[in-house]
Amino acid sequence: MTTTVSDISREKSAELFEKAKQYFPGGVNSPVRAFKSVYGTPLFIERGDKARLWDADGNEFIDYCCSWGPLILGHNNEEIREAVQNQLGKGLSFGAPTALENDLAELILKNNSKIEKIRFVSSGTEAVMSAIRLARGYTKRDKIVKFEGCYHGHSDSLLVKAGSGLVTFGETSSAGVPKAFADETIVIALNDKEALEQVFKDFKDQIAAVIIEGVPANNGLLIQDKDYIQFLREITKQNGSLLIFDEVITGFRLGFEGASKYYDIQPDILTYGKIIGGGMPVGAYGASRELMSCISPDGAVYQAGTLAGNPVAMAAGIAALSILAKEGFYEKLEQTTGAFVDELRSFIAERNYQIKIFTIGSIFWFAFTDQEKIQRADQIDPASMEFYKKMHRELLNRGIYFGPSGYEVGFISAAHTQEDLTHTLLMIKESIDVVYQ
């Protein structure tokens, strides 16, 4: 019978965490890093290379968090590193245009038929915030519809959760968000056509946009049926509202054209995150020429950023996306992920464990359930997170790094070798055995 292994040393990480508490709320600069949902103190990472991470205590891990997704080429990719180093010798930031912005935009637009013009920003949150403003400016309407279980960054109008009815105004999910902001956001369940039809009936000619993650992947992996996504496209068109695809996770991860290609759909506005900058702090939003003409200085919708189009991030992005644009890149990565997941599913079936692994492209998610489909946030049993908590500890102790929350997905990168994956499969199997023994 598989047994637990000794806990890895976290002495230096623990010391750093205690020190960090003096400087930062909760000792971290982003809440999920605090390891509140799993065992132990956070790991303080010192370096990464290819598919591996090393922490302050010298522990080595095979990484499946990949900086929450954008490191599709792994850590410290040589081409990206050389491009960044080359730009560092020329300057970090100018607050003025550079040719690099043109080059990255051309690379994206030539290979992405879903957008005609693009605007670079500094984060995925900023991209979505700007897309919402564009939708409101274009439609001259104020209300936004979002879905429970979809995360779109921490801007005020989207930090809302569902109320208690079929169709409700959102309730703030963070202190400091004015109720008036939440009152402009309507939150409904995913995969519920009736609820969305009711929204457009109740708020006729008031809905600026419906926003959805390309594939909801911040609260489990809630893969939607194609007919439902097509329904979103049709009902928004019928009602003069825009459809926004938040592809901060799925854009350039599922393919160069992301989830919009997977669903064979044309959203009105698309948003992207730091994968377009090789993992650097960058984001973007794009749309048709008509819609983007509303953005200042061409139009009346104001949006600006001193670090937008930062030359270091642009150089990194050109290097990264040039690799992603190569023929066969995504097909190979998806095949690798599929084989990885298939072996785990076979093991789980043999042991008759109550686990499902959901996957799309190079993204996968462990759900401790016997449900064949999970498409809504309320279908995830919070009690099941105790199983992930135990598995996470066992995996860390065996040198495998996943995100510190059972609601987060895992990612396979092009840097993961077959040796990495084979070893990981063995360690996951051992860890699951411990969870269920």
C-alpha positions in Angstrom: 0.0 0.0 0.0 1.3 3.5 -0.9 2.1 5.5 2.2 2.6 9.2 2.9 6.1 10.6 2.5 7.8 13.0 4.8 6.9 16.7 4.4 9.4 18.7 2.4 11.4 21.3 4.3 9.8 24.8 4.2 12.0 26.4 6.8 13.3 29.2 4.6 9.9 29.7 2.9 8.3 29.9 6.3 10.8 32.5 7.5 10.3 34.6 4.3 6.5 34.3 4.8 6.7 35.6 8.4 8.8 38.5 7.1 6.4 39.2 4.3 3.6 39.5 6.7 5.2 42.7 8.0 5.0 44.2 4.5 2.0 42.8 2.7 -1.6 42.0 3.7 -1.6 38.4 4.6 2.0 38.2 3.6 1.3 38.1 -0.1 0.6 40.3 -3.1 -2.2 38.1 -4.5 -4.6 36.2 -2.2 -4.4 32.6 -3.6 -0.6 32.6 -3.0 -1.3 32.5 0.8 -2.0 28.7 0.6 -5.2 29.2 2.7 -6.9 26.3 0.8 -4.0 23.8 1.2 -1.6 22.6 3.9 1.5 24.5 5.0 2.9 27.9 4.3 3.5 29.3 0.8 6.5 28.3 -1.1 8.8 31.1 -2.1 10.1 30.4 -5.5 13.7 31.3 -6.4 14.0 30.2 -10.0 12.3 28.3 -12.8 13.7 26.5 -15.9 11.8 24.6 -18.5 9.1 22.6 -16.6 10.7 23.0 -13.2 10.7 25.2 -10.2 13.1 25.6 -7.2 12.0 27.1 -4.0 14.0 29.0 -1.2 14.6 25.7 0.6 16.2 24.1 -2.5 13.1 21.8 -3.2 12.7 21.0 -6.9 9.2 20.6 -8.5 7.8 19.8 -11.9 5.4 22.7 -12.4 1.8 22.4 -13.7 0.7 25.8 -12.6 2.8 27.6 -15.2 2.3 31.0 -13.6 -1.5 30.3 -13.8 -1.3 29.3 -17.5 0.6 31.7 -19.6 4.0 29.9 -19.5 2.9 27.6 -22.3 6.6 27.4 -23.3 7.8 26.7 -19.8 10.1 28.7 -17.6 13.1 30.6 -18.8 12.6 29.8 -22.5 15.8 30.6 -24.4 14.2 32.6 -27.3 12.1 34.7 -24.9 15.1 35.3 -22.6 17.3 36.4 -25.4 14.7 38.8 -26.7 14.2 40.3 -23.3 17.9 40.6 -22.7 18.4 42.3 -26.0 15.7 44.9 -25.3 17.0 45.5 -21.7 20.2 46.9 -23.3 18.1 49.5 -25.2 15.7 50.6 -22.4 12.9 49.4 -20.2 10.1 51.9 -20.9 9.7 55.0 -23.0 6.0 56.0 -22.7 6.2 56.4 -26.5 5.5 54.1 -29.5 8.0 51.5 -30.6 8.2 49.3 -33.7 7.9 46.3 -31.4 4.2 47.2 -30.8 3.6 47.1 -34.6 5.5 43.8 -34.9 3.6 42.0 -32.2 0.2 43.4 -33.3 0.9 42.2 -36.9 1.9 38.8 -35.7 -1.3 38.5 -33.7 -3.7 39.9 -36.3 -2.3 37.9 -39.2 -2.9 34.7 -37.3 -6.2 35.6 -35.5 -9.2 36.0 -37.8 -11.4 37.0 -34.8 -10.1 40.6 -34.4 -9.2 43.4 -36.8 -7.6 45.8 -34.4 -6.0 45.5 -31.0 -5.0 47.7 -28.0 -2.3 46.6 -25.7 -2.7 47.1 -21.9 -0.8 45.8 -18.9 -2.9 43.0 -17.5 -5.9 40.8 -18.2 -7.9 42.7 -15.6 -7.2 45.9 -17.4 -8.1 44.3 -20.8 -11.5 43.2 -19.5 -12.2 46.5 -17.7 -11.5 48.3 -21.0 -13.7 45.9 -23.0 -16.6 46.5 -20.7 -16.2 50.3 -21.1 -16.0 49.9 -24.9 -19.2 47.8 -24.9 -21.0 50.4 -22.8 -19.7 53.3 -24.9 -20.6 51.6 -28.2 -24.1 50.5 -27.2 -25.0 53.5 -25.0 -26.2 51.0 -22.4 -25.0 50.4 -18.9 -25.9 46.9 -17.7 -23.6 43.9 -18.0 -24.5 40.2 -17.7 -21.9 37.8 -16.3 -22.0 34.2 -15.1 -21.6 32.7 -11.7 -18.2 30.9 -11.6 -16.6 33.1 -14.2 -13.8 35.4 -13.0 -12.9 38.5 -15.0 -10.3 40.2 -12.9 -10.8 42.5 -9.9 -12.4 45.5 -11.4 -15.4 46.8 -9.4 -18.2 46.0 -11.8 -17.2 42.4 -12.1 -16.4 41.6 -8.5 -20.0 40.5 -8.0 -21.7 37.2 -7.3 -25.2 35.8 -7.9 -28.1 36.7 -5.7 -30.8 34.3 -4.6 -33.1 34.3 -7.6 -33.2 33.0 -11.2 -32.3 36.5 -12.4 -30.8 38.9 -9.9 -28.6 42.0 -9.7 -25.1 41.0 -8.6 -24.1 41.2 -4.9 -20.7 42.6 -4.2 -18.1 39.9 -3.5 -15.6 42.3 -2.1 -15.8 45.1 0.5 -15.2 48.5 -1.2 -17.3 47.8 -4.2 -20.2 50.2 -4.2 -23.7 48.7 -4.4 -24.4 51.0 -7.3 -21.7 49.3 -9.3 -23.0 45.9 -8.6 -26.5 47.1 -9.6 -25.3 47.4 -13.1 -24.1 43.8 -13.3 -26.6 40.9 -13.6 -25.3 37.5 -12.5 -26.9 34.3 -13.7 -25.9 30.6 -13.7 -24.0 29.1 -16.6 -25.8 26.7 -19.0 -29.2 28.2 -18.3 -30.9 29.5 -21.4 -34.1 30.3 -19.6 -32.3 32.7 -17.2 -30.6 34.6 -20.0 -33.9 34.8 -21.9 -35.5 36.2 -18.8 -32.7 38.8 -18.4 -33.3 40.2 -21.9 -37.0 40.2 -21.2 -36.7 42.0 -17.9 -34.0 44.5 -19.0 -35.0 45.1 -22.6 -32.7 47.5 -24.4 -30.5 47.9 -21.2 -27.9 45.2 -21.7 -24.6 46.5 -23.1 -22.9 43.1 -23.2 -22.8 39.5 -22.0 -19.3 38.4 -20.9 -18.1 34.9 -20.5 -14.7 33.2 -20.1 -13.8 31.5 -23.4 -14.0 28.3 -21.3 -14.7 29.0 -17.7 -11.4 27.9 -16.0 -11.1 30.0 -12.8 -13.6 28.0 -10.8 -13.1 24.5 -12.0 -13.1 23.7 -15.7 -16.7 24.3 -16.7 -16.7 23.3 -20.4 -19.8 24.5 -22.0 -21.7 22.8 -24.9 -21.3 24.3 -28.3 -25.0 24.9 -28.7 -25.1 27.0 -25.5 -22.3 29.2 -26.7 -24.0 29.6 -30.1 -27.2 30.5 -28.2 -25.2 33.3 -26.4 -24.1 34.6 -29.8 -27.6 34.6 -31.2 -29.5 36.1 -28.3 -27.0 39.0 -27.9 -27.3 39.8 -31.6 -31.1 39.7 -31.5 -31.1 42.2 -28.6 -28.4 44.6 -29.9 -26.0 43.6 -27.2 -22.3 42.6 -27.5 -20.7 39.3 -26.7 -17.4 39.5 -24.9 -15.1 36.5 -24.7 -12.6 36.7 -21.9 -9.8 34.7 -23.3 -7.2 35.6 -20.7 -6.8 31.9 -19.9 -7.9 30.3 -23.2 -6.5 32.7 -25.7 -3.3 31.4 -27.3 -3.6 28.4 -24.9 -6.3 26.3 -26.7 -4.9 27.5 -30.0 -3.8 30.8 -31.6 -7.5 31.8 -31.9 -8.4 30.4 -28.5 -11.9 29.3 -27.5 -13.6 31.4 -30.2 -12.0 29.0 -32.8 -12.9 26.0 -30.7 -16.6 27.0 -30.7 -16.4 28.4 -34.2 -17.9 31.7 -33.0 -17.3 35.3 -33.6 -17.5 37.3 -30.4 -17.7 41.1 -30.6 -14.8 41.8 -28.2 -12.0 39.5 -27.1 -9.6 40.0 -24.2 -6.2 38.4 -23.7 -3.6 38.1 -20.9 0.1 37.7 -20.3 0.5 34.7 -22.6 0.8 37.2 -25.4 3.9 38.6 -23.7 5.6 35.3 -23.0 4.4 35.6 -19.4 5.3 39.3 -18.9 2.8 41.7 -17.4 0.7 42.5 -20.5 -2.8 42.1 -21.8 -4.8 43.2 -24.8 -8.3 43.5 -26.1 -9.4 43.4 -29.7 -12.5 43.7 -31.9 -13.6 44.8 -35.3 -12.4 48.1 -36.9 -15.8 49.6 -36.3 -15.8 48.8 -32.6 -12.2 49.7 -32.0 -12.7 53.1 -33.7 -14.7 54.1 -30.6 -11.4 54.0 -28.5 -9.6 57.2 -28.0 -7.9 59.0 -29.7 -10.2 57.9 -32.6 -13.4 57.8 -30.5 -15.0 58.9 -27.3 -14.2 55.8 -25.1 -11.2 56.8 -23.1 -8.5 54.3 -22.2 -4.8 54.8 -21.7 -1.7 53.3 -20.1 1.8 54.6 -19.6 3.2 51.0 -19.7 0.9 49.8 -22.5 3.0 48.3 -25.3 6.0 48.1 -22.9 9.0 47.3 -25.2 10.3 44.5 -23.0 6.9 42.8 -22.9 6.5 43.3 -26.7 9.9 41.7 -27.4 9.0 38.8 -25.2 5.6 38.4 -26.9 7.1 38.4 -30.4 9.5 35.6 -29.4 6.8 33.6 -27.7 4.0 33.9 -30.3 6.4 33.2 -33.2 6.9 29.8 -31.6 3.2 29.3 -31.0 2.3 30.2 -34.6 4.4 27.3 -36.0 2.4 24.5 -37.7 1.6 21.6 -35.4 2.4 23.3 -32.1 -1.0 23.1 -30.5 -1.9 19.7 -32.0 1.2 18.2 -30.4 0.5 19.8 -27.0 -3.1 18.6 -27.1 -2.0 15.1 -27.9 0.5 15.1 -25.1 -2.2 16.3 -22.6 -4.7 13.8 -23.9 -2.3 10.9 -23.4 -1.5 12.1 -19.9 -5.1 12.4 -18.9 -6.1 9.1 -20.5 -3.6 7.2 -18.4 -4.9 8.9 -15.2 -8.5 8.1 -16.1 -7.6 4.5 -16.6 -5.9 4.3 -13.3 -8.9 6.0 -11.6 -11.3 3.6 -13.3 -9.2 0.6 -12.2 -9.3 1.7 -8.6 -12.9 2.9 -8.8 -12.0 6.2 -7.2 -14.6 9.0 -7.2 -12.6 11.4 -9.4 -13.3 12.9 -12.8 -10.6 14.7 -14.9 -12.0 17.3 -17.3 -9.7 18.5 -20.0 -9.7 20.8 -23.1 -6.6 21.6 -25.1 -3.6 21.5 -22.7 -5.8 22.4 -19.7 -7.0 19.8 -17.1 -8.8 19.8 -13.8 -9.3 17.2 -11.0 -12.9 17.0 -9.7 -13.5 14.7 -6.7 -16.9 13.7 -7.9 -18.8 11.0 -9.8 -20.6 13.5 -12.0 -20.0 13.0 -15.7 -20.4 16.8 -16.4 -19.8 19.9 -14.4 -20.9 23.0 -16.2 -22.0 25.3 -13.4 -20.4 26.6 -10.3 -23.1 25.2 -8.0 -22.4 21.7 -9.2 -19.0 21.7 -7.4 -19.3 20.3 -3.9 -17.2 22.5 -1.6 -16.6 19.5 0.7 -14.7 17.8 -2.2 -11.9 20.3 -1.8 -10.7 18.4 1.3 -9.6 15.6 -1.1 -7.6 18.0 -3.3 -6.1 19.5 -0.1 -4.7 16.1 0.8 -3.5 15.4 -2.7 -1.8 18.7 -3.0 0.3 18.0 0.1 1.2 14.6 -1.1 2.2 16.0 -4.6 4.4 18.7 -3.1 6.1 16.2 -1.0 6.8 14.2 -4.1 8.1 17.2 -6.1 5.0 18.0 -8.2 3.6 21.6 -8.1 0.0 22.4 -8.7 -1.9 25.6 -7.9 -2.8 25.9 -4.2 -6.6 25.5 -4.7 -8.8 22.7 -5.9 -10.8 25.2 -7.9 -7.8 25.9 -10.1 -6.9 24.1 -13.3 -3.6 22.5 -14.3 -1.6 23.2 -17.4 0.9 21.2 -19.5 3.5 23.2 -21.4 5.7 22.5 -24.3 8.6 22.3 -21.9 7.3 19.2 -20.2 9.3 16.2 -21.4 8.0 12.7 -21.6 10.2 11.9 -18.6 8.6 14.7 -16.7 5.1 13.4 -17.5 5.9 9.8 -16.8 7.3 10.6 -13.4 4.4 12.9 -12.6 1.9 10.2 -13.5 3.5 7.9 -11.0 3.5 10.6 -8.3 -0.1 11.5 -8.9 -1.1 7.9 -8.7 0.7 7.5 -5.4 -0.8 10.6 -4.0 -4.4 9.6 -5.0 -3.8 6.2 -3.3 -2.8 8.0 -0.1 -5.9 10.3 -0.3 -8.2 7.2 -0.5 -6.4 4.8 1.7 
